Amino acid sequence: MQQQPNNPLHGVKLADIVSLLHEHYGWETLGEMIDIRCFKFDPSVKSSLKFLRKTPWARAKVEALYIETTQGEQKGNKTQKPKYPKESEW
């Protein structure tokens, strides 16, 4: 297995990302921050994972929010709105 010291997502499962964001923000706030149906209507970790695994643009937004959230906590800063990757970076 290759080491990736500069990749903050290395070794982190998508299920762990969704669970952490749900615990940190709650479904309602997640739905406001990232406008995807699986966060707004009958949300669950399972339904979110199913959607995010099939939808690269949504997964990129969730991963960007996770990175912003975890880096903000490490620095002691308040989390700001994340900078989402451009469509060409998916």
C-alpha positions, 0 to 999 in steps of 0.5 A: 500500500502506497503512503500518501502523507499530503492526502487528508482523505487517505485511509478515511472511509466515506461512511466515516466522513458522512457520519462525522459530518452528520454528528457535527452539523446535523442533516438539516444543516448539511442539506443547506450547505450541500444541496443534495436530496439525500441530505434533505428528504428522509436522510440516513447514512446508508442512503447518503452513501449509496448516492455519493458512491454513484455521484462524483460531483456530490462526493467531491463536495462532501469530501471538501466539507469534511477536509474544511471541517477537520482542518478547522477543528485542528487549527481551532478556527471556526469552519467557514464555507468550503471551497468546492472543487471545480467540475473539471477536477472531479 
